[in-house]
Amino acid sequence: MASLRASPLIPQHEFNQIRQLAQGVPLPRSRRGLKNIALLCLGPVCLIVFIFYTRTDGPVSERLGASAVEIFVRKGQDGYRAATGSTPSTNYQRPKGKLRLGKEHAVLEDHADFAEGDDEQKSWKDTLVDKFFPDPEAAPIGRETGELEEHTYMDNGLVAVNPRGRHPIYDLLSRSQKQWMEKSARQSSTLRQAVKEYRRRYHRSPPKGFDLWWNYVQENNVQLPDEYDQIHRDLEPFRGMRPAYLHSLQPEWESSPGTYVLECNAPDKPGCHLAQKTFSEAGEERVGLERATAQLGLLKDIEEYLPHLRVTFSGHDGPAQMVGHEYRSSLEDAAEMGECWASACAPHKPIHNAHNPDILPDPQSFFKRPKTFIWDHKASMDPCIHPELTQITGFLAGYGKGPKPQKDLYPILAMCSTPLHSDVLTVAMEAFTEDVGNDPPWEEKTDSRLLWRGSTTGILFSDKVAWNISQRLRLVGQAFQHSGTVPIVQPLGSHTEAIGEPEVAQVGSLNDLLLDIAFVGEPIQCASQEICDELAETYEFRRRQGWDKANNYKYIFDIDGNGWSARFKRLMSTNSLILKNTVFPEWYQDRIQAWVHYVPIKSDLSDLYDVMLFFKGESAIGNAGHDELAREIAMAGKQWSKTYWRREDLIAYQFRYVCWRRYVYTMELISLAIQIVFGICQTDGRRPVSDEL
């Protein structure tokens, strides 16, 4: 509780509420004060008598549907008014004016029947606050009084907005902050604790070399030493394969196109070196060799602890392996389904029964759907749950309905993956940098719009694919719309008020107010010059922008290109707040917290305006925004980048993976030794393992 109280992202009065309610709130003296106190002490029987004595002629359904506290206060108020002859009040209503954003940005169209200062507009809840809590900031709000309702947190990673709840971002901030603090607090501090936690999570003992890895983690102050579930998820399918069989596949995966092999501590060559490469083009080889050199530099610090091993890396930006969901028991299911993304998903997932890959979505329809925000970023990236991602994400859309599933699973390391793919995630060294240029403090940044500049990567622009709905083109296209309207979550009010239904706003005015987004240079990745010419005519292209100029923006957007985003580390190291849109979980996914270190944005961009209006605000509509909250997230993100994304953290991640490889080689030697010494064959009647090699 003490750590949560110190959090800048959680309203401090919420803790005052709990403390005051626990201690008992004194009632002020009044004509009925002593009577009310007595009734509270005498219990339910006296309360029923009091309610009967002070009851009004209101509808029974209203009395039965109200909470006990509401009944008590309302009856007491009405009884007092009956005795004094005062006029009953009507419930307070939020202003029903429409939020209209025009050329002058926005105004609130007032209604004549709303008077903010009218005492008769106060509800019973306002009176409860006045009578029970002399300090308004100490008054319980929202769920504590029953005034505000909960939003709906769904398994698909999204939270559905309830108009009768407060702005969902308040809840997302406090919920995420609590989750992050709880995760940080429960980490192991000794090797014994780490081994116990490993066994609890993965139901097996740690592999050989785990103690060496733990020593490195402790000596280099690596944070969150228990949070390596990503490695477990990536490697768990391979644990179901016999080590000897996995070893027999090694020549196949090492010869996969676009890969390179690093070998460490060979019998005749100590240390780590590049052992093999399979690049077919000069440009591909140049990039691949740069990445191989960076990985060798990363392994240099721990090569003395490594056994003899060979590790295969993909040289591509994106993942490459996809097998059928039922592969682990049989490939028949994938073979029957043919070439489609759905074959990689479990049968009960929405991609099987709530998606038609032949119907392309209309990007403008995304904004007309019920409002949702991301609460679980990783779940929101799953195309099995959100099948539209296979059409609006360039990397996936480039395969049409999907590639043909592979016949075998290879432990090839890739810099990014998706829930559809089976690549093993590794760290991306080229994304690592601590140089951000000249970066002014938050208070000195001169532009509060959202900035993005980038090239037309993300998809190959050809007549065979619907490239116009890929992620980067939708972003730039939306930012330069001048007509039409979109519904936005009401930015007026505070954490004590219900947000109400979304209000309609002019897209052009929102873009002018909130966004500074454009492509840079010239169109690239075009199958023909005609398509490049069409891109140049249709979308906004501007000159490239240096880091120093970009750092003057308080808000910076990060979006996928051909694969993972190589700029995220640098952006997170600045004093700006980063809004991130991605479908690629990366190696750090279990070690970062959305809404604490960065702000997640849905792939369909339908929440982008809402998020920016919440933080940036607009004085013309009486919304001062939440600049201080934005600053706190930006500073937390920068601190995370410098504490959780260091070179030592990358080494610790690779070291942990190597522990598994040591396990595989150890099991392989044991298996071969058993076959040679005892001649043991499998009990299912198949040939001995040695005969299959």
Secondary structure by P-SEA (a helix, b strand, c coil): cccccccccccaaaaaaaaaaaabbbbccccaaaaaaaaaaacaaaaaaaaaaacccccaaaaaaccaaaaaaaaaaaaaaaaabbbbbccccccccccccccccccccccccccccccccccaaaaaaaaccccccccccccccccbbbbbbccccbbbbbcccccaaaaaaaaaaaaaaaaaaaccccaaaaaaaaaaacccccccaaaaaaaaaaaacccccccaaaaaaaccccccccaaaaaaaaaaaaacccbbbbbccccccccccccccccccaaaaaaaaaaaaaaaaaacccccccccbbbbbbccccccccccccccccaaaaaaacccccccccccccccccccccccccccccccccbbbbccccccccccccccccccccccccccccccccccccccccccccccccbbbbbbcccccccccccccccccccccbbbbbccccccccccccccccaaaaaaaaaacccccccccccccccccccccbbbbbaaaaaaccccccccccccccccaaaaaaaaacbbbbccccccccccccbbbbbbccccccaaaaaaaccbbbbbbccccccccccccccccbbbbcccccaaaaaaaaccccccccccccaaaaaaaaaaaaaaaaccccaaaaaaaaaaaaaaaaaaaaaaaaaaaaaaacccccccccccccccc
